[in-house]
Amino acid sequence: MAEITAAAVKELREKSGAGMMDCKKALNESGGDMEAAVDWLRTKGLATAAKKSSRTAAEGLVGVEVAGTKGVAVEVNSQTDFVAKNEIFQTFVRDVTAVAMAIGDDVEAIKAAKLPAGTVEEVLTSNISTIGENQVLRRAKKIEVSKGAVIPYVHNAAAPGLGKIGVLVALESDAGADVLEPLGKQIAMHIAAAFPLALSVETLDPDVVEREAAILREKNAEKIVGKSDEVAQKILNGPIEKFKKENALLTQAFVMDGKTPVQDVIAQAGKEAGTTITLTDYVRFQLGEGIEKEESDFAAEVAATAGLTK
């Protein structure tokens, strides 16, 4: 029997999209012949994932899980919303969320982690073949506090802990759950609705601020034409500072009353509880955020399949 090298397994994996162990077995079964190994995988229904991997996956589920002072959110994408209702897919997202709770944010490390049926990546590949749609483990984020609580919130929940938007709020405090949980839930709902870009003004991405400043300069071109740089900057400073405050979580107006800064809401809650409460971190995962969805013409697809012209 021909020796099966790691390079051959890697090549077959890239050709077929099948899992590593399946590729190794296919090469053993085919005596090391690459094309025969691909055919073997196809007969087992394990190479179909390769074709599906080029399809845009912008639906799916966000999963969240908390355990006291720790919490994690993951996003697993699929091509259609129907898959989000699939029990196999939901179970996989729950399993991946539990793995991420133990491992952290590293997606590659999560993919390599073991599940009862194989690695996360191998199970994902198998699910693609079984369900018939491309699926992608896109991202994960874990947060924790030394004392206090991490509070979860799921918007548009498809099942417990699974939905379209997943939010985690990390509150550092000596206050009890009776204070932190309702406060955290309200802040999490605010985050889901208000979509902050950063925790504070100071932590906003400088590139995002500069891009907004460029837009403001263009909008206010007539006001600043002929003005000195100093005067022009003063004209722009107000709108730029407003942008920063409206997009940093702590300075956003709390959605529950539309006026009180979130940081003041937290300070007041701490004062009433006789302690200090600090919002140290948060996560907001919205399903498909930033993924450019493919536009499809269903009628054209049907016509093409039937060999007809639209």
Backbone torsions as a table, in degrees:
resi	resn	phi	psi	omega
1	MET	NA	135.9	-179.3
2	ALA	-65.5	145.5	178.5
3	GLU	-72.6	130.7	-179.9
4	ILE	-92.7	113.7	-177.5
5	THR	-91.5	159.8	177.3
6	ALA	-63.1	-35.1	179.9
7	ALA	-64.2	-38.3	179.5
8	ALA	-67.9	-40.5	177.8
9	VAL	-61.6	-43.5	179.6
10	LYS	-62.5	-43.3	-179.1
11	GLU	-63.4	-43.8	179.6
12	LEU	-66.2	-37.0	178.5
13	ARG	-61.8	-41.3	179.4
14	GLU	-69.7	-34.9	179.8
15	LYS	-70.5	-39.4	-170.1
16	SER	-102.8	-26.1	-174.9
17	GLY	78.9	5.1	-179.3
18	ALA	-81.6	167.4	-179.5
19	GLY	-70.5	160.7	-175.8
20	MET	-59.4	-47.1	-177.8
21	MET	-67.2	-36.1	177.0
22	ASP	-65.0	-39.3	178.7
23	CYS	-65.3	-41.8	179.0
24	LYS	-62.6	-43.2	179.6
25	LYS	-65.1	-40.3	-179.8
26	ALA	-62.9	-40.6	178.8
27	LEU	-67.5	-37.9	176.1
28	ASN	-63.7	-44.3	-178.2
29	GLU	-65.6	-29.5	-176.3
30	SER	-102.1	9.1	178.5
31	GLY	66.9	25.6	177.6
32	GLY	89.8	-1.5	179.6
33	ASP	-76.5	118.9	-172.7
34	MET	-63.6	-49.0	-178.2
35	GLU	-66.1	-37.7	177.7
36	ALA	-66.1	-35.0	178.1
37	ALA	-66.1	-39.6	176.7
38	VAL	-62.0	-43.5	179.4
39	ASP	-63.5	-39.2	179.1
40	TRP	-61.7	-43.3	178.8
41	LEU	-63.8	-39.1	-179.9
42	ARG	-64.9	-38.6	179.2
43	THR	-66.1	-26.8	179.2
44	LYS	-90.2	-0.4	-179.7
45	GLY	74.7	19.7	-175.6
46	LEU	-100.7	-9.5	-178.9
47	ALA	-98.4	-5.2	-178.6
48	THR	-65.6	-25.0	-179.2
49	ALA	-61.4	-28.2	-178.0
50	ALA	-63.3	-42.6	179.4
51	LYS	-67.2	-37.8	-176.3
52	LYS	-75.9	-18.1	-174.5
53	SER	-67.9	-14.1	179.6
54	SER	-88.8	-4.7	-177.9
55	ARG	-85.6	139.5	-177.6
56	THR	-65.9	128.1	178.4
57	ALA	-113.1	101.4	-177.2
58	ALA	-124.7	1.1	174.3
59	GLU	-101.9	-159.1	178.0
60	GLY	116.0	-141.7	-176.6
61	LEU	-146.4	149.7	166.9
62	VAL	-104.1	130.9	177.8
63	GLY	-111.8	139.9	176.5
64	VAL	-130.1	147.8	177.9
65	GLU	-149.2	141.1	177.1
66	VAL	-129.6	152.3	175.0
67	ALA	-145.5	88.6	179.8
68	GLY	65.0	-107.6	-175.7
69	THR	-94.2	11.1	179.6
70	LYS	-128.3	150.1	176.5
71	GLY	-153.7	155.0	179.9
72	VAL	-143.8	148.3	174.5
73	ALA	-129.6	141.4	176.6
74	VAL	-132.7	156.0	174.1
75	GLU	-125.3	124.3	174.9
76	VAL	-121.1	122.7	-174.4
77	ASN	-100.1	153.3	173.4
78	SER	-136.6	175.5	-178.2
79	GLN	-79.2	-37.2	-175.9
80	THR	-127.4	160.7	179.5
81	ASP	-69.5	-21.3	-179.5
82	PHE	-60.5	-35.9	-176.8
83	VAL	-65.0	-29.9	179.5
84	ALA	-60.9	-22.0	179.9
85	LYS	-92.5	-5.3	-177.2
86	ASN	-77.2	129.6	-176.5
87	GLU	-63.1	-37.1	178.5
88	ILE	-62.1	-44.5	-178.8
89	PHE	-66.4	-44.4	-180.0
90	GLN	-61.6	-42.0	177.9
91	THR	-62.8	-40.7	179.1
92	PHE	-62.5	-44.2	-179.9
93	VAL	-62.8	-40.7	176.6
94	ARG	-61.7	-43.8	-179.4
95	ASP	-63.4	-42.8	179.8
96	VAL	-65.5	-38.4	178.3
97	THR	-62.5	-41.1	178.2
98	ALA	-65.3	-39.0	177.2
99	VAL	-63.5	-44.3	-179.6
100	ALA	-63.5	-32.3	177.1
101	MET	-60.7	-36.2	-179.2
102	ALA	-84.0	-34.9	-172.3
103	ILE	-96.0	-42.5	-177.7
104	GLY	114.7	-150.6	-169.3
105	ASP	-84.4	-16.5	-171.2
106	ASP	-69.4	106.4	-176.5
107	VAL	-63.4	-39.9	-179.5
108	GLU	-65.4	-38.6	177.5
109	ALA	-66.4	-36.8	177.8
110	ILE	-64.7	-43.4	-179.9
111	LYS	-60.5	-34.0	-177.2
112	ALA	-83.1	-11.1	-177.6
113	ALA	-69.0	152.3	-176.1
114	LYS	-87.1	136.5	167.5
115	LEU	-117.5	166.9	-179.5
116	PRO	-54.3	-32.6	-176.8
117	ALA	-97.0	8.1	-178.1
118	GLY	134.6	-167.6	176.8
119	THR	-72.0	163.9	177.3
120	VAL	-56.3	-43.4	-178.8
121	GLU	-65.4	-39.6	179.2
122	GLU	-66.6	-40.8	178.0
123	VAL	-66.0	-39.2	177.9
124	LEU	-61.2	-45.5	179.0
125	THR	-61.7	-41.2	177.9
126	SER	-64.1	-40.6	179.3
127	ASN	-64.0	-36.5	178.7
128	ILE	-60.0	-44.0	179.1
129	SER	-68.4	-41.1	-176.9
130	THR	-69.2	-47.5	-175.7
131	ILE	-81.2	-31.1	177.3
132	GLY	90.1	20.6	177.4
133	GLU	-138.5	150.3	173.9
134	ASN	-65.5	141.6	178.2
135	GLN	-139.7	144.4	-174.5
136	VAL	-138.8	129.0	168.8
137	LEU	-81.5	105.7	-168.5
138	ARG	-88.8	-47.6	-173.5
139	ARG	-162.0	162.7	177.3
140	ALA	-149.9	149.9	178.8
141	LYS	-147.6	126.2	179.4
142	LYS	-114.8	136.8	176.8
143	ILE	-132.7	156.6	178.3
144	GLU	-157.8	162.9	176.2
145	VAL	-128.0	157.9	179.2
146	SER	-76.5	-29.7	175.2
147	LYS	-152.0	149.2	-176.7
148	GLY	116.8	-132.1	-176.9
149	ALA	-160.6	154.7	168.6
150	VAL	-109.9	123.8	-174.3
151	ILE	-111.1	130.8	-179.1
152	PRO	-98.8	159.4	171.8
153	TYR	-151.9	134.3	177.6
154	VAL	-121.1	125.7	178.7
155	HIS	-100.5	141.8	-176.4
156	ASN	55.0	53.7	-176.1
157	ALA	-65.8	132.6	174.8
158	ALA	-92.7	-23.9	179.4
159	ALA	-166.8	165.8	179.9
160	PRO	-53.4	124.5	178.1
161	GLY	78.6	4.3	-177.7
162	LEU	-131.2	132.8	179.3
163	GLY	-171.8	-164.6	-177.4
164	LYS	-83.8	-34.4	178.0
165	ILE	-130.2	127.5	176.9
166	GLY	-117.6	131.9	-177.5
167	VAL	-128.6	141.0	172.6
168	LEU	-127.5	138.7	178.7
169	VAL	-125.3	124.9	179.9
170	ALA	-101.6	114.6	-179.6
171	LEU	-114.4	116.7	179.3
172	GLU	-91.9	121.0	-176.9
173	SER	-175.2	162.2	171.2
174	ASP	-90.0	-5.4	-178.5
175	ALA	-64.0	155.7	-178.8
176	GLY	-83.1	173.4	-179.4
177	ALA	-61.3	-29.8	-179.3
178	ASP	-63.7	-22.9	177.1
179	VAL	-96.5	-48.3	-172.0
180	LEU	-70.6	-38.8	-175.8
181	GLU	-66.9	-48.5	177.5
182	PRO	-66.4	-36.7	177.3
183	LEU	-64.9	-47.6	-179.6
184	GLY	-61.5	-38.4	179.3
185	LYS	-63.5	-42.6	179.6
186	GLN	-66.7	-40.7	178.8
187	ILE	-66.1	-40.0	178.8
188	ALA	-62.7	-40.3	177.3
189	MET	-65.4	-37.5	175.6
190	HIS	-60.4	-46.6	-178.3
191	ILE	-61.3	-41.4	178.8
192	ALA	-60.5	-39.0	-176.4
193	ALA	-83.9	-39.7	-170.6
194	ALA	-91.6	-15.4	175.5
195	PHE	49.7	61.8	176.9
196	PRO	-64.5	150.1	179.6
197	LEU	-92.3	-16.3	179.9
198	ALA	-162.7	167.3	179.7
199	LEU	-68.4	-44.5	-176.7
200	SER	-136.6	168.7	177.0
201	VAL	-58.2	-39.8	-177.1
202	GLU	-66.9	-25.8	-176.8
203	THR	-99.4	6.5	174.7
204	LEU	-63.4	143.0	178.5
205	ASP	-63.4	120.7	-179.1
206	PRO	-57.1	-33.4	179.5
207	ASP	-66.3	-36.9	178.6
208	VAL	-66.9	-42.6	179.3
209	VAL	-64.0	-42.9	-179.1
210	GLU	-66.1	-38.0	178.0
211	ARG	-63.1	-41.5	177.5
212	GLU	-65.8	-39.7	179.0
213	ALA	-61.9	-39.2	178.6
214	ALA	-64.0	-39.5	178.0
215	ILE	-65.1	-42.2	179.9
216	LEU	-65.5	-37.4	177.5
217	ARG	-62.7	-39.2	179.6
218	GLU	-67.4	-43.2	-179.5
219	LYS	-65.3	-33.9	-176.0
220	ASN	-103.2	22.6	-176.2
221	ALA	-54.9	-41.4	-177.5
222	GLU	-68.6	-32.7	-178.6
223	LYS	-72.5	-31.5	-173.7
224	ILE	-102.6	-4.9	179.8
225	VAL	-62.1	132.1	179.6
226	GLY	81.9	-6.3	-179.9
227	LYS	-87.1	154.3	175.4
228	SER	-68.3	161.6	180.0
229	ASP	-58.1	-37.6	-178.1
230	GLU	-65.9	-45.2	-179.9
231	VAL	-67.9	-42.3	179.6
232	ALA	-60.6	-40.0	-179.9
233	GLN	-66.7	-37.3	177.6
234	LYS	-63.3	-37.2	179.0
235	ILE	-65.1	-37.4	-176.4
236	LEU	-84.8	-23.1	-174.6
237	ASN	-56.8	-42.4	-178.4
238	GLY	-58.6	-55.3	179.6
239	PRO	-61.9	-35.2	179.8
240	ILE	-67.4	-44.5	179.0
241	GLU	-64.6	-36.8	177.3
242	LYS	-62.7	-43.2	177.9
243	PHE	-59.1	-44.7	-179.6
244	LYS	-60.7	-48.5	-178.1
245	LYS	-64.4	-36.8	-177.2
246	GLU	-75.7	-15.3	-176.6
247	ASN	-114.9	-1.1	174.1
248	ALA	-100.4	129.7	-173.0
249	LEU	-53.1	-49.8	-173.3
250	LEU	-63.7	-27.4	-177.7
251	THR	-103.2	-0.6	176.5
252	GLN	-68.7	149.3	174.3
253	ALA	-71.5	126.5	-176.8
254	PHE	-60.2	127.3	-174.4
255	VAL	-63.6	-20.7	-177.3
256	MET	-70.9	-27.9	177.3
257	ASP	-128.5	-8.6	175.3
258	GLY	74.3	10.0	-177.2
259	LYS	-143.9	-37.6	-174.9
260	THR	-76.6	126.5	176.5
261	PRO	-58.4	142.6	-178.6
262	VAL	-55.4	-39.7	-178.9
263	GLN	-62.6	-31.8	177.8
264	ASP	-73.9	-35.2	176.8
265	VAL	-62.1	-43.3	180.0
266	ILE	-66.7	-43.5	179.7
267	ALA	-61.2	-41.0	179.6
268	GLN	-65.9	-40.2	178.4
269	ALA	-63.2	-39.4	177.6
270	GLY	-66.3	-40.5	179.5
271	LYS	-62.4	-43.4	180.0
272	GLU	-67.0	-28.8	179.7
273	ALA	-88.8	-3.1	179.7
274	GLY	71.6	29.6	-179.8
275	THR	-152.9	-175.0	178.2
276	THR	-107.3	136.3	175.5
277	ILE	-121.5	128.0	-179.1
278	THR	-123.6	125.9	174.2
279	LEU	-83.9	106.8	-172.8
280	THR	-95.0	-25.4	-176.6
281	ASP	-165.8	164.8	175.7
282	TYR	-155.9	162.7	173.8
283	VAL	-133.3	136.7	172.4
284	ARG	-134.8	107.5	176.4
285	PHE	-108.0	119.0	174.3
286	GLN	-109.1	129.1	-175.5
287	LEU	-55.1	126.5	175.7
288	GLY	75.0	5.9	-178.6
289	GLU	-58.8	124.3	177.9
290	GLY	85.2	-4.5	178.7
291	ILE	-91.3	127.6	179.0
292	GLU	-82.3	112.5	-177.8
293	LYS	-77.6	142.9	177.0
294	GLU	-75.3	136.7	173.8
295	GLU	-86.0	131.4	-179.1
296	SER	-124.4	146.5	175.6
297	ASP	-109.1	99.5	-173.1
298	PHE	-60.8	-40.5	-179.5
299	ALA	-62.2	-39.8	179.6
300	ALA	-66.7	-37.3	179.8
301	GLU	-64.5	-43.1	-180.0
302	VAL	-64.1	-43.1	179.6
303	ALA	-62.6	-42.1	179.8
304	ALA	-63.9	-40.5	-179.8
305	THR	-64.2	-37.0	-178.6
306	ALA	-83.3	-3.9	-179.1
307	GLY	75.9	27.3	-178.4
308	LEU	-114.3	168.4	173.6
309	THR	-102.8	148.2	-177.1
310	LYS	-72.7	NA	NA
